Amino acid sequence: MTQNNGQTEIPNTEHAFAQYVRLLGKGKTGSRNLSYQESKDAMTMILKGEVEPEQLGAFMMLMRYQEESGEELAGFVDATYDVLTVPKNMPIVDLDWSSYAGKARRLPWFILSTLLMAENGISILMHGEGDHTHGRIYTEQMLKLLNIPIAHSFEEAASHINASNFAYLPLHDFLPELARIMNLKWILGLRSPVNTFTRLINPCRATCSMQGIHHPAYRDTHQEASLLLKQPTMAVIKGDGGETEWNPDMSNLVRSIKKGQPIEEEWSPLFPKRHVKDSVLDPSKLANLWNGSVDDEYGVGAIIGTTAITLYTMDKADSHEGALKMARTWWKNRDKTRF
């Protein structure tokens, strides 16, 4: 739409994006989910800035209302690959790790899981976006407290991976339009599908992808989308706070893909009784737990459990028990002088 002497000028031909809003919003009997190709085409237009603000808001909220299908998520993700420019000399990334939810009730112990794996030779690209929901601790701010550098380009991420096997790259530095839409929560009042499908973006095409969700139903759609995206190895768990972190007080049903085949397995709780949550979240506790100056049974359990699920998914161990044993050994032998 354009403005002419203060008046809104209505076009006399239908906007190309209108078809996608119509497909989602024609009511209980007329609306439907988008196909993979429709989803990819729609997201391509969004990423290229070819959509009016009114259309974007309507599309995102209609999609949010009816919930995304696996086909839609896969189409959205594939659209991002067409606009991403990843350097050809990017080092091999073993593990893609998404971190978009933030933590509100417990500390982000999963960060120490990823650093533990990086210390033991697994190269990791973590990507996320912070500060889109008040009252949460986001990965980016936590990494800064730990004096771990933030990459602001794929070139910087490559340098960090070469130096330490770990890099964190914010969404706003490689797909800024998606970061902008994610932060529209303050205007729309709800999260959008961007919060869902960004977890599935694997920009460096790592062989293994780890994803955490809050709502259990999304385990199925993430697994389905990953199959459509031909992701060879992945796991999606009901993560604490929506992050990829196992609450070791509870069993966890893991949906995964190994060698291209969908798998479902349940992991038993690590503790017989649930732990009481900390009344105050102190981010400095992560560094202190790592260096051994404080102890936290729940935190260690979350670190070891999350590491074990990942190692098992990556076929570093052939059983749950073997993966837990390996994770415990790595934790015991960690370099405590790092923090």
Buried (B, 14 or more C-beta within 10 A) or exposed (E): EEEEEEEEEEEEEEBEBBBBBBBBBEEEEEBEBBBBEBBBBBBBBBBEEEBEEEBBBBBBBBBBEEBBBBBBBBBBBBBBBEEBEBEEEBBEBBBBBBBBBBBBEBBBBBBBBBBBBBBBEBBBBBBBBBEBBEEBBBBBBBBEEBEBBBBEEBEBBBBBBEEBBBBBBBBBBBBEBBBEBBBBBEEBEEBBBBBBBBBBBBBBBBBBBBBBBEEEEBBBBBBBBBBBBEBBBBBBBBBBBBBBBBBBBBEBEBBBBBEEEBEEBEBEBBBEEEBEEBEEBEBEBBBBBBBEEBEBEBBBBBBBBBBBBBBBBBEBBEEBEBBBBBBBEBBEEBEEEBB
